[in-house]
Amino acid sequence: MSLIQPLVAAAPLAVGWTAHGLLFRRRLSAARSCPLTQLLTRDGWEKAALRRILRGGAAVAVIDLDDFKAVNDTFGHAAGDAVLKATGHGLHLWAGASNGTAGRLGGDEFALVMTADNFESGIEQLHELLTAPIDWQGLQLQVGASIGAVPADGLTLSQALAHADKAMYWEKATSGRSGRRGHRQHQAAVEGRPEVTQ
């Protein structure tokens, strides 16, 4: 019996396993990114954010879209999807230009991990980008964006997210839900850490 016969017999099995492996990798990749926004999902983003925080000099931001429900209720879910797609696109571009990583945590809540250098001015630019009108079927859709950001040095990812979330909700509570917001800075209740809100 020659060596060629077993190899020929095993070829379909090898092709099958290769195809299975490629399909599995595609599904795994799809599970790590949101099909609507093309951003990382929570699990994928948290892994990327943890790696970035461990290198030092990072900041974390949490973003919540204001009046998003009103867009869905008034114009329908297709309009809401258009807002989410535009938000994902804007966050992806901004994160790429800022050496950061964006993710969709769920619903209309997003997160960023970025370089801490000058993140305060970067947040202002991000806010302008996210609150720009979105053209959809001849209509101009507009939502607001509440952003809370905190330097992550000395914090775990969980702590940084909690501080950024607190700053974001503080902004939402003190500024109302009217879209554009003035820049504010305040001290966190825990550890006196400076947080930036927009």
N, C-alpha and C positions, 0 to 999 in steps of 0.2 A: 504494500500500500504506500503510495507516494504521499508526501507532505502537502501536495497541492489539493488533494481531495478534501481533507478536513478544513483547509482554509476556505475552499469554495463553499462548503457546507455551512461554515460559520459566518460567511459574509452577510447573508440577510439578517442574522441576529445582531451583528455589529452595526449594520445600518439602522436597524430598529432601535437599538439602544442610543445611538448617536442622535437620531431624530427625537427620541423621548427626552434626552438630556437638553437639547436645544429648546424644545417646547417648555420644559420645566423652567429653564432659565428665563425665557420670555414671560412666563406667568409670574415668576418670582419678581422680575423687574417691574411688571405691571402692578403688582400688589404693593410695591414700594412707592409708586407714583400715582397721583390722582389723575384719572383719565380726563377730567374736565379742565383742570388748571395746569396740568403737566408738572406740578410741583411734587416734591416728596410728600408722602403721607406722614402721619405723626411718628410712626416707628422709624422710618428711614431718616426723617429729619432729626429725631432725637439722637440717633447714632452718629450722624454727621456733626451735630452740635456738640456732643460730648467730646469727639475727637478734637474739634476746634478749641473748645474751652480748655482742654488739657494742655494745649500748646501755649496758652496764656495770651493776654492782650485781647480778649474777646468781649463782646457785648451781646446781649440777648434782647430781642424786642418781641412783643406780642401785639398783634393788630386785630382789631375787631371792626367790621364794617357797620356804620351807623345807618339806620333807615333801610337796611337791606330787605327786611320783611315787607316794608311798604312797596318796594319795587315788585317783589313777587306777588303781593296781593293786588296791586293796581294793574300791572302789565302781564302777569303770568310767569310761570317758571322758566320759559324760554328767555325772557328778559333777565331774570335772576341769574340764569346760567351765563348769559352774555356778560353780566357784571363780574361774576366769579372768574370767567375766562380772562377778561381784561385785567382783573386784579392779579391773577396768576402770572400773566404775561409781564405786567409792570413790576411785580416783585422779582421775577426771574431776571429781568434786565437790570434792575437796581442792584440785586444781590451780586450779579456777575461783575458789575462795574465797581462794586464795593468790597470785593474779595469775601463775599458772604454766601450763605446758603439759605434759601427760603423753603418753607413747607406749609402745607395746609393741615391744620390741626383737626379741622372738622367744621361743617357748616360754613359760616362766614368768618371764622377765626383762623388767623395765619400767624406764623412765627418766622423770625430771622435770627441767624447768628452771624455776626460780622466782626470786623476788626474794631477794637475800641477807639482807635485814633479818630478823632473828629466825628464820632458817631452822632453827636448832638446836632451838628449842622446837616449831616446826612439824613437824619430823621425828618428834618424840616423839608428837605427835597423830596423824600419819600412821601410825605403827607400830601404835598402838592401833586405828585404823580397819581396817587390813589384817589384823590378827590376830583380829578379832571373829569369832565363830562364824557360819557361813553355813547357813541353813535350806534343806535340799534333800530333798524327798520324806519329810519327817518326821524326817530325820537332821540332826544338827548337825555340819557339816564344819568343820574348823579347820586352818589351816596357819600356819606362822610366816612372818616376813618379815625378811630381812637387808637393811639399808639402809646405803649408804655415800653421804655427801654431802660436797661440797667447794665453797668459794667459787670462782667461775670468773674473777674479775678477773685479768688478766695471763696467762691461759691460752688456748690454742686449745680448741675444742670437743673435739678428740681428746685433748688433755692432761687436760682436766677430766674426761672420761669415764674415762680411765685411772686418775686419782687416786681418783675415786669408786668405781670397780670394785675397786681395791686395798683401799679402806676397807671395802667390802662383804664381800670375801673374808676380810679380817682379822677382821671381826665374826663371820662364819660359823665361822672356825677357832677363835676364842677362846671363843665362847659355846656351841658345840655347835649342834645343830639342833632346839632345844626350843621354838620359837615365841617366847614373850615374852623380851625381852632387856633387860638393864639398859643405861642410857645410858653410853656411853664416848666419850672424846675422846682422840686421840693425834696425834702429829706424823707427817706423811708423810716418808718417807725422801728423797724428792726435794723440794728447795727448802724444806724445813721447813714446809710448808703445813698449817694445821690442818684436820683432816677430822673429820666427825661420823659416828659409826656407831650403828646401832640394831639 
